[in-house]
Amino acid sequence: PDGRYVVYDLKVDPDSETRNIHILATDGSLDAPLVEHPGLDLMPFWTPDGKRVLFAYVECRGDQKHRHHTDPSKGHWHEQDCYHIFSAHVDGSELRQLTDGTWNDFDPVYLPNGRIAFITERRGGYLRCGRVCPTYTLYDMAPDGSDIRCLSPHETNEWHPSVTHDGMIVWTRWDY
C-alpha cells in the first residue's frame, strides 16, 4: 500500500506446479517467500494497513474428480483440492485459513467496511451452455472468515473483484 513492496505469486520450479506468494521490495533489497508449502498460492492482496496479505491456496491433494450435482449446500471437489482463502503477516507469521469446504474460494479483496469480498462456487449452479462447469460468483465475509454472504445471485461466472477509490466494488462478469 505504501509503494515500497509488491506481492506476487511465483512458480517455484519449472518442473513443478508449486507456486508461492513472494514479497518484493521495489528497491530490489528483498525478494522472499511469504509462506512456503506444497500446492498453489495465487492472487495475493494487501490489507489496507499493509500488515497482512490475503491469498488463495490449494493443497492439490485428495480426489481430483468433479462432483456433479445441483445441491448448493455441497461443494464440487475434495476439500484438499479446493482453493481456500488465507491471510498472513508480511513476515509470514500468523498464517490463518479463512475459508474451507468443498468449494473453490479465491480473488480476495478488502472492502472499505472491513469485510473481504471474494469469488466462489458456493452459490451452486453450472454454465448455461451445457458444459459441466460450476459457476463462480461474488461473496463477502467478515475478516475472520465468518458470516459468509452472497453479494451477487447472478447465474454465470464473475471474476476479479476490486475496489474503486470511492469505495465501490467492481468486478467482471461473463454473460451470454
N, C-alpha and C positions, 0 to 999 in steps of 0.2 A: 503493500500500500504506500510506502514512502519512497519507492523507486530504487531502493538500494539492493533489493533481492528479487529474483524471479523464481517461481516454482514451475517445474515441468516434469512430464513422465519420460523416462529413458529406457529403451530396450537394453537390458544388461549385457546380453551376449547375442551375437548374430545367429548362433545355433540354438537359441532358447527363446521361448515365448515370454520369459520373465521380464516384467517392466517394473521399475521402482520410481517413486517420486524423488526428485532431486531439488536441492536449493542451490541457486547460483547467485553469487554476488555480482552485481553489474560492473564492478571494477575488476573482476576476474580473480579476486583473492580467495574465493571459496566456490567449490562445486562438490557437494556432498549429498549422499542419500539421506532422505528424511527418515525412512524406515527401510530395512532390507528383509525380504522374505520371499519364498517362492510364490508364484502366482503373478497376477497382473494388477498393478496400480495405475489408475487413469484419472484424468480430469481434475487436477488439483485446483483449489480455490482458497485464497487468503480469507481469514476472518477480518472484519473491518478494522480491528485494533492491531492486526499484523502479528499476533502472538500464536495463532494456530493455523493449521492448514486442513481443509476438508478435502477428501478424495474418495474415489470408488475403488474397491479392491475385491478380487475374486481369487479363491484358493486354487481353482482349476483341479478339483478332486471330486470324487464321487461319480455317480451315474450321470452320463452326459446326454442321455436320451431326453427329448422333449416330451412333456406330459400333456397330451392334447385333451382338453376338456373345456367346458364353458362355465365352470363354477369359480367366480372371482374370489371366493374365500380360500382357494387353493392356488398355489403358485404353479409354475410350469417346469421347474428344474429342481435338481437336488440342491439342498441349501449350501453345499460346499462348491457348487458350480454356478453360483449366482453372484453378481456384483452387489456389495453392501457398502454403505457409506460409513466412513471412518473420519476421525479427526485426531490430530497430534499437535503438540507444541512444536515450534520451529526447530527445536533441538532434538526432536524425535521422541521425547518423553511423553508420558500420559496418553498413550495410544488408546482411543476409545472407539468401540464399534457402536454406531448409532442406529443402524437398521439391521434386520435379519429376516429370515424366512426363505421361501422358495420363489421369490420374485427378484428380478434384476432392478436395482436402485442405483442411479448414477447421476452425473451432471449436477452436483450440489452447488448452491449459491446462497450466501447470506442475504436476507431481506432487511430493510430498514427497521422493521418491527422486532428484530432479533430472531425470527424464525428462519428455517432453512427450506428453500424450495429445491425440488429435485424431480427427476424424471423416473418413472417406474411402470412396471407391468401390473400393479396392484388393482387397477380398475377392472381388469379382465377384458376379454374380447379379442378378436382377431381381425386382420385386414379384410376389407370387403371384397377384394379381388379373388378370394377363394383359396389363397395360399395359407398354410398353417403357420402363421407368423403372429405372435402376440403383439398387441398394441401397447405403446408407451405413452403415458400422459403425465401432466403436471400435477404434483402434490406438494404439500409442505409439512413440516414437523417442528416441534419445539427443539431448542438447541441440544437437549439431552436425548433426542430420538423418540420421545413420547408424543402423544396427540397428533398422529399422522392423519392428514385431511386431504381429500381430493379437491383440487382447485379448478380442474377442467374436466368436465364429463365427456369431452369430445371422443368420438369413436375411432379416430385414426391417429397415427403417430405424431407426437410432439417432441421437440428436441431443444437443447441448448438454452435454458433459461438464463436471463441476465437482468441486471437492474440498471435502469437509466439514472442519470444524475438527479432527477426529480423524484426518484423512489418508485417508479412504475416497473412492473415485471414485463419483460418482453421475451418471447420465445418463438421458435419456428414451428410450423405445423405442416404435415403432409396431408393434403386433401385431394379428393377426386374431383 
